[in-house]
Amino acid sequence: MEKQSLFARLFRPSAKSVADPWADLFQLFGVVQTSTGVAISADAAARVPAVGHAIRLISNAAAILPRVVKKVAEDGTETRMAGHWAEALLNRQANDWTSGFDLIRDCMVDALTDDRGGLIYANRSSSGKVVELIRYRSGVMTVDYHQKTGQPFYRMESAPVEAAKVVHLRPIFGKSPLTMFREAIGIAVVLEQHAAALFSKGARPSGVLSFPKGMGQDAVNKAREGWRATHEGADPGGKTAILYDGAEFKPLAFTSTDAQFIENRNFQILEVARAFGVPPSMLYQLDRATWGNTEQMGKEFLVWCLEPWLQALEGAFTRCLLGKGDLVIRFDRDDMTRADLVTRATAISSLTSARVINPNEGRGWLGMAPYAGGEEFANPHINPDRDGAPAKNEAPNGTL
């Protein structure tokens, strides 16, 4: 058994009983009560289209980016270490039943819906090398923090787990968006439930027939059948209403609150967008979306929503898999920021001419193989061996 540090032995958290449970034990049962009386769990919240799509959008966006291992030099430049074993775990197979895509996506979903965050266990061989990454189901792994330092302590089914064997993606404030903004999500759930009831058994009739005289049940049934036969058929439009015994028809109208029901539901989409940091247009709330601001909001999603999560993932994987050396794990963002071919070609040409990149680096961005001599940083539009004047019988562009 490895010797524990004096700090860990002095400040080891005590085991708690059912009478004094862990704070995240309540989440194990999915009970997060709101003022609306609705208990919000990850499953219930994900059934709200705006919430489910926001979670799916962020988790899928993080999972589709390739993971690479880079070596950081003293001057801060980074060089990719192609073929590193960590790339195989994170991009291909994390374990025998989970792909790298599924691992990142599910870890992100946990961080967005669970206060514990995303927890991944790194299974190491006898030599200390990580051989597989496993994301256990909710509740199997737990985390608690030291009251003063915030040092995390991990457990798997009550057994302590070394922090070096855990990839931990922590949500901001120690609370997931599902918990932080549970009231807004609860209102969205209530609005959906109200809509379902309104258009099913709770739907309002178009109007009522009132009779000044008292009527027996037989008379009521005959009047109802006569009205339905005349005005509730396949095509009731244009038919003449005939009322008996002084009967009056009173149409029912929605109240002002009911008339704003759609407006209320649209506002809750905006609230969900704020909760997860996703632009409303990406949740298909297109009231104020235009061709110009939609592209800008897409960039804001990358910078202000996705980028903090990516950097947190990079730090968590680097700490667990690579330690404190000069190797780091990066998410390749090129696929998310890739423009159309004409724009990319213009940018690569400009960067090459300015000697910021060499031709082979530009070809690498396009997924093309390098060529001999392409490592030279030179402006292809300038030939230093010439005096600038075209040769005899030579056109200005260098062709004969």
C-alpha positions in Angstrom: 0.0 0.0 0.0 1.4 3.4 -0.9 2.2 5.7 1.9 -0.1 8.7 2.3 1.2 12.1 2.8 1.0 13.7 6.3 -1.5 16.3 4.8 -3.8 13.6 3.4 -3.8 11.6 6.7 -4.5 14.7 8.9 -7.3 16.1 6.7 -8.8 12.8 5.4 -12.6 13.3 5.3 -14.6 11.1 7.6 -17.1 8.5 6.4 -20.7 9.6 6.7 -23.8 7.5 7.5 -27.3 7.7 6.0 -28.2 10.1 8.9 -25.5 12.5 7.7 -25.3 11.8 3.9 -23.0 13.3 1.3 -24.3 16.4 -0.4 -24.4 14.7 -3.8 -26.4 11.7 -2.3 -29.6 13.6 -3.0 -28.7 13.9 -6.7 -28.3 10.2 -6.8 -32.1 10.0 -6.5 -32.6 12.8 -9.0 -34.5 15.1 -6.5 -33.9 18.8 -7.1 -37.0 20.6 -6.0 -38.1 23.9 -7.5 -40.5 26.6 -6.4 -42.9 25.3 -9.1 -43.2 22.0 -7.3 -41.5 20.2 -10.1 -38.6 17.9 -9.2 -35.9 18.5 -11.8 -33.7 15.5 -12.7 -31.3 15.2 -15.6 -33.9 13.0 -17.4 -36.8 15.3 -16.8 -34.8 18.4 -17.8 -33.5 16.8 -21.0 -37.1 16.2 -22.1 -37.5 19.9 -22.5 -36.4 20.5 -26.1 -34.4 23.6 -25.4 -32.5 22.0 -22.5 -31.9 18.7 -24.3 -30.6 20.4 -27.4 -28.3 22.8 -25.4 -26.8 19.8 -23.6 -26.5 17.8 -26.9 -25.0 20.8 -28.7 -22.2 21.5 -26.2 -21.3 17.8 -25.5 -21.3 16.9 -29.2 -19.3 20.0 -30.2 -16.6 19.1 -27.7 -16.5 15.4 -28.7 -16.1 15.9 -32.4 -12.8 17.8 -32.0 -9.7 15.7 -32.4 -7.4 15.3 -29.4 -3.7 15.7 -29.9 -0.6 15.5 -27.7 1.9 18.4 -28.0 5.3 19.2 -26.5 5.7 22.7 -25.1 9.1 24.3 -25.6 10.6 26.8 -23.2 9.6 29.7 -25.6 6.0 28.5 -25.5 5.8 27.0 -28.9 4.0 23.7 -29.2 5.0 20.7 -31.4 2.7 17.8 -32.0 3.9 14.4 -30.8 2.2 12.3 -33.5 1.4 8.7 -32.6 1.5 9.2 -28.8 -0.4 6.5 -26.8 -2.7 9.1 -25.2 -4.0 10.1 -28.7 -5.1 6.6 -29.3 -7.1 6.4 -26.0 -8.8 9.8 -26.6 -9.5 9.5 -30.3 -10.1 5.8 -31.0 -10.9 3.4 -28.2 -11.0 4.6 -24.6 -11.8 1.0 -23.5 -13.2 -2.2 -25.0 -16.7 -0.8 -25.1 -16.4 3.0 -25.4 -15.0 5.1 -28.2 -13.1 8.3 -27.5 -16.0 10.3 -28.9 -18.5 8.7 -26.5 -16.2 9.2 -23.6 -15.8 13.0 -24.1 -19.5 13.4 -24.9 -20.7 11.6 -21.8 -18.2 13.4 -19.6 -19.5 16.7 -20.9 -23.1 15.6 -20.3 -22.2 14.7 -16.7 -20.6 18.1 -16.1 -23.7 19.9 -17.5 -26.2 17.9 -15.5 -24.5 16.7 -12.3 -22.9 18.8 -9.5 -20.1 16.2 -9.2 -19.0 17.0 -12.7 -17.6 14.6 -15.2 -15.6 11.8 -13.6 -13.5 9.3 -15.6 -11.4 6.6 -14.0 -7.9 6.0 -15.5 -7.0 2.3 -15.2 -3.2 1.9 -15.0 -1.0 -1.0 -15.6 1.6 -2.2 -13.1 4.2 0.1 -14.8 1.9 3.1 -14.2 0.8 3.6 -17.9 -2.9 4.3 -18.4 -4.3 1.4 -20.4 -8.0 2.4 -20.5 -10.4 5.2 -19.5 -13.7 4.3 -17.9 -16.7 6.5 -17.2 -18.8 4.8 -14.6 -22.5 5.4 -14.2 -23.8 8.2 -12.0 -23.3 7.5 -8.3 -20.5 4.9 -8.6 -17.8 7.5 -8.2 -18.2 10.4 -5.7 -16.1 13.4 -4.8 -15.8 15.5 -1.6 -13.6 18.6 -0.9 -11.5 19.7 2.0 -13.2 22.5 3.8 -10.2 24.9 3.7 -8.0 24.0 0.7 -10.6 22.6 -1.7 -8.6 19.4 -2.3 -10.8 16.8 -3.8 -11.1 13.3 -2.4 -12.6 10.6 -4.6 -14.4 7.4 -3.8 -15.6 4.5 -5.9 -18.3 2.5 -4.0 -17.0 3.9 -0.7 -13.4 2.9 -1.5 -10.9 5.8 -1.8 -9.4 6.4 -5.2 -6.1 8.3 -5.8 -6.6 11.7 -7.5 -3.9 10.8 -10.0 -6.3 8.1 -11.4 -9.3 10.4 -11.9 -10.0 12.8 -14.8 -12.4 15.4 -13.2 -14.2 18.0 -15.3 -15.6 20.4 -12.7 -18.6 22.7 -13.4 -18.2 26.3 -12.5 -19.2 27.3 -8.9 -19.3 23.6 -8.1 -22.9 23.4 -9.5 -24.1 22.2 -12.8 -26.3 24.5 -15.0 -29.1 22.1 -14.2 -28.8 22.9 -10.5 -27.9 26.6 -10.9 -30.8 27.4 -13.1 -33.3 24.8 -12.0 -36.1 27.4 -11.5 -36.0 28.6 -15.1 -35.9 25.0 -16.3 -38.7 24.1 -13.9 -40.9 26.9 -15.4 -40.2 25.5 -18.9 -41.3 22.0 -17.7 -44.5 23.5 -16.2 -45.3 25.3 -19.5 -44.8 22.1 -21.4 -47.1 20.2 -19.1 -49.7 23.0 -19.3 -49.5 22.9 -23.1 -50.1 19.1 -23.1 -53.1 19.5 -20.8 -54.5 22.4 -22.7 -54.6 20.5 -26.0 -55.8 17.2 -24.6 -58.5 16.7 -22.0 -58.1 20.2 -20.7 -58.8 22.0 -24.0 -61.4 24.7 -24.0 -64.6 24.5 -25.9 -65.3 27.1 -28.6 -68.4 28.2 -26.8 -71.5 27.3 -24.7 -75.2 27.1 -25.3 -77.3 28.6 -22.5 -81.1 28.1 -22.1 -83.2 30.5 -19.9 -85.5 27.7 -19.0 -84.7 24.6 -17.0 -84.1 21.5 -19.1 -84.1 17.9 -18.3 -81.3 15.5 -19.3 -83.2 14.2 -22.3 -83.7 17.8 -23.6 -80.0 18.6 -23.0 -78.9 15.5 -24.9 -81.2 16.3 -27.9 -80.0 19.9 -28.0 -76.4 18.8 -27.9 -76.9 16.2 -30.7 -78.7 18.7 -32.9 -76.0 21.3 -32.5 -73.2 18.8 -33.2 -75.0 17.5 -36.3 -75.3 21.1 -37.7 -72.1 22.7 -36.6 -69.5 20.1 -35.7 -69.3 18.0 -38.9 -66.5 17.7 -41.3 -67.2 21.1 -42.8 -69.4 23.2 -40.5 -68.5 26.5 -42.1 -71.3 28.6 -43.5 -74.1 26.6 -41.9 -77.0 28.5 -40.3 -77.4 28.2 -36.5 -80.9 27.5 -35.3 -81.5 28.0 -31.5 -84.6 26.8 -29.7 -86.5 28.0 -26.6 -84.5 31.3 -26.4 -81.1 29.6 -26.3 -78.0 31.7 -26.6 -74.5 30.8 -27.9 -71.7 32.4 -26.0 -68.2 32.0 -27.6 -65.3 31.5 -25.2 -62.1 33.5 -25.7 -58.6 33.0 -24.3 -57.6 35.4 -21.5 -54.7 37.8 -22.0 -52.4 35.4 -20.1 -53.5 32.5 -22.4 -52.9 34.7 -25.5 -49.3 35.3 -24.3 -48.7 31.6 -23.7 -46.4 31.2 -26.8 -44.6 34.4 -25.8 -44.0 32.9 -22.3 -42.6 29.7 -23.9 -40.3 31.6 -26.2 -39.0 33.6 -23.2 -38.1 30.3 -21.4 -36.0 29.3 -24.4 -34.1 32.5 -23.9 -33.7 31.7 -20.2 -32.3 28.2 -21.1 -30.0 29.7 -23.6 -28.6 32.0 -20.9 -28.3 29.1 -18.5 -26.1 27.1 -20.8 -24.4 30.0 -22.6 -25.8 29.0 -26.0 -26.9 31.6 -28.5 -30.7 31.5 -28.9 -30.4 31.0 -32.7 -28.6 27.7 -32.0 -31.6 26.5 -30.1 -33.7 27.5 -33.1 -35.2 30.6 -31.5 -35.0 32.6 -34.6 -37.1 35.7 -33.8 -34.2 38.1 -33.9 -31.8 36.0 -36.0 -30.5 37.4 -39.3 -27.9 36.2 -41.8 -25.4 38.6 -40.2 -25.8 38.0 -36.5 -26.3 34.3 -36.7 -22.7 33.8 -37.9 -21.5 36.2 -35.1 -23.5 34.2 -32.5 -21.9 31.0 -33.8 -18.5 32.6 -33.1 -19.6 33.6 -29.6 -20.6 30.1 -28.9 -17.1 28.9 -29.7 -15.4 31.6 -27.7 -17.6 32.1 -24.7 -19.4 28.8 -24.3 -17.3 26.0 -25.7 -13.8 27.3 -25.2 -13.9 27.4 -21.3 -15.1 23.8 -21.3 -12.4 22.7 -23.8 -9.6 24.3 -21.7 -11.0 22.6 -18.6 -11.0 19.3 -20.4 -7.4 19.8 -21.6 -6.2 20.5 -18.1 -8.1 17.6 -16.6 -6.7 15.1 -19.1 -3.2 16.5 -19.1 -3.0 16.3 -15.3 -4.2 12.7 -15.1 -2.6 11.2 -18.2 0.6 13.1 -18.7 1.4 14.6 -15.3 3.5 17.8 -14.8 6.0 17.4 -17.7 6.3 19.4 -20.9 3.6 17.3 -22.7 0.0 18.6 -22.9 -3.3 17.5 -24.4 -5.0 19.9 -26.8 -8.3 19.8 -28.6 -7.8 20.7 -32.3 -10.2 23.5 -32.9 -9.6 23.8 -36.7 -12.6 21.8 -37.5 -14.9 24.2 -35.7 -13.4 27.4 -37.1 -12.9 26.1 -40.6 -14.3 28.5 -43.2 -15.3 27.8 -46.8 -12.6 26.8 -49.3 -12.1 30.2 -50.9 -11.8 32.0 -47.5 -9.3 29.4 -46.3 -7.2 29.5 -49.5 -7.0 33.3 -49.2 -6.0 33.1 -45.6 -3.3 30.5 -46.2 -2.0 32.4 -49.2 -1.7 35.6 -47.1 0.0 33.9 -44.2 2.4 32.1 -46.5 3.3 35.4 -48.3 3.8 37.1 -44.9 6.1 34.2 -43.9 4.0 33.4 -40.9 3.6 29.8 -42.1 5.4 27.8 -44.7 3.7 26.1 -47.7 3.8 22.6 -46.0 2.0 24.0 -42.9 -0.7 25.4 -45.2 -1.0 22.1 -47.0 -1.4 20.4 -43.7 -4.4 22.6 -42.9 -5.9 21.4 -46.2 -5.2 17.7 -45.3 -2.5 17.5 -48.1 0.9 15.8 -47.9 4.0 18.0 -47.7 6.5 18.3 -50.6 10.2 18.7 -50.7 11.3 22.2 -50.0 8.0 23.3 -48.6 9.5 23.9 -45.1 11.1 27.1 -46.3 9.6 30.4 -45.1 9.6 32.4 -48.3 7.2 34.7 -50.2 6.3 32.8 -53.3 5.5 36.1 -55.1 9.1 37.3 -54.7 12.2 35.8 -56.5 15.4 37.1 -54.9 17.5 35.7 -57.7 16.0 38.2 -60.2 16.4 41.9 -60.6 12.7 42.4 -61.0 12.7 42.9 -64.8 11.2 40.2 -67.0 13.6 38.3 -69.2 13.4 38.6 -73.0 10.4 36.9 -74.5 9.0 36.4 -71.0 5.7 37.7 -69.8 5.4 39.7 -66.6 3.9 36.8 -64.7 6.9 34.6 -65.5 5.4 32.5 -68.3 6.8 32.4 -71.8 
